[in-house]
């Protein structure tokens, strides 16, 4: 697989990958910033606000028309969270119409996407009072909807307890209690601070005719737009967000009660292994054997053999190194489910891993990463994961590393990981 090339100027970086297999040219611009309690909710609103209009095109309709005029270019914004960082992102999928027109569709599409991110002033467009009031109401619904998705909510709460007192514990969307205090002025101040201090990473992936020239122009454009008065902020060094196996806080059990019919039982372990660690391939294999696939120990035993869980999976947070088991169970099956989950991990610790489990897992992971190579957005996400973790990984090399992982490697990793939190979301007391 071809590798990304990067050009940089201070805190601005443009990553490019020419790929002739794609029919669209993908453009993405991403800002990451440490999550802080005092601005987590305001920051979470910003990407949703941007698509409501810019100074030049002060409505969603005008932005949509401008994108449609570029042969159906799709422009969108999104909010993400990786460990203790917020990711604010604008993307454009640009049709490859090189043979149909001599117009600079690529340049115009990139300009439009950049306008969505940068073309804003106070009290205008998406920062006007009516637009802000509408977006605050919509954000209240987003937070409430996230709470209603009990599986995702339970995982987020479990991981928050594991990462207690760190930025990684803060929720991606922020807090309902913050919304009444937000105003157009406070949101615009957070927006300006974001532009002044964030690392900026842009991606150009696909069949660009003049990729290097496009990247050079984009870098110059971004440096011309961004404020120059602030010193360049550097993020934490590689691996700093990975939670250590040993913690000053002891193992904890947390129970939360809501009006639910099906309980959610999540069990989290600290591995101390991040994306750049030499043991990362072994951790991926461990997750696959343990609970990452339908052939895994958790699925076959907790769900199929003992019928204790409606759903059961294990999830690996590669930024913090937390391995979490997610189950949807009857509240009465708590003790049995905990015991059987722990039994499956003990089997791995004892080396009770079949050749079939190893073979099925490595094939499943190979398929996962091979499919990723067919998608430009997935390739950009993979590269960006390396940026955020401070450790680049080549996909082809990772697949080779996975093939070399042996049972002893899984045993060693399993023996070293530390149980951290059991989180139980169950029904209200006194309800059947």
Steps between C-alpha positions, in 0.01 A plus 500: 500500500624847416586729791383850579732790425484801729590866472488718809528858614493539877177355635350450152553170319375377161508125439458365148449157346451453127271203435373431149256227611252752642233681300485794738759738637473516877589816689497527877614764745520411868571698814577326826503665837526371858158458662446737790209497741438874469451486122413138413135577419569818305768327292263211429244738347736662250509243215121474507473878480735546204267333250223747591670766290811709447545872453501456122220242492292567811274191490515123465306530174760729342782268607316202350440685173868594479602136552246373245640744242833317533363186329342380822795546732403393852613729781441408864627574851534269799613473860719221635684408817821303535622452853521845654475692172207648312518459121316763294486415135377620160504260203432528129447212257577640156395308184782431255378703202842575350394375159173695496606853583799727511361692795694471821237299683756381756613850590144626534395202710795544735422870527139416590605250767745751645227764508284265708778492757647849481251749344332618819482824695322591822120541495470390136401180323522200732604726790187717479270490801215306326741243353672446834168459684389240247829309522495495880155342488622242247803424714278436801326235291834349394609459860165351597508263201850385597369420848217296346746275313567289806783288359703801387407695812615219729832467317559875522420501873721198565795652314445829684537322834816325380648832382375697802666842550648504148371678186409160351223469759306798363206423265529575130180708487544678833234562764137606503566727799738713291248587228309782678826692549603493133461817293610606150786695661630210712477258209686739271774545760544121519507488119776763483702319767466180298643667189781661699627192680402180319717273293368501142522189283364497144471190282494466121431140390406374154564556129621861522664606174736752661519372855821676605388831353159467668668424835735798467211736424298359788784544748548861392125560525477360851799698623340813356169437676616394844584754772872567526511664842500180704803285569482152357366258757644152509295204615606247758775259396439159353315258725426757771125428488535125550375424849757306706415150616566591862274771638491678834126431500401144584264277305145638515146381446251763384122452479270750330124462496265618227169398350638212289368155412838354405802563719842595362803342665839637394834380638811707424867408523807722479755350260767773503543438125441770240497523121877541474598226745690196369237284672211666317463216242481247785235715673296508177518122481407470869193717446401288199535170683333639813194678364556696180325259258221243484755218529641650822487342845254752641249461219513120498486458878312795651242525223481170315585236762353655816245738342583767758530799267298642215816666374864458602815649348837630606617845391853637488554875548834542328566851636467411868582130470180400680346161415128497580246218493144605412202279578125543493352269762203433723568679832475165681797359306758747633707259711495218244599736218791648697627153588483365146665810350786464746524126420559578134784739584647244739500245218712734291731567795541123538580454130174320420480642149427275204671515164159568345446804725837641395439428133147643493614812684796578277285446191228728636752773579669464161163538331423806712820678404489390137151644464621821662751539217209530255363816663669841482330626816609188690861546386496862614352395836771238544776750428338752734493242777878485465517879518295512820687216668843618383578166336448430129406145400510354151194283431689237300763476772231465766344207311841332488548564872160346576599183316808471720312528831502171691296361786776583747473867401129499585567325830757762600272793415200339673702436816610862522170683449327632810124495571388857566123544505177302493219731390142378533208696354183337631135562574363704788468323831158349558425453128461160338 
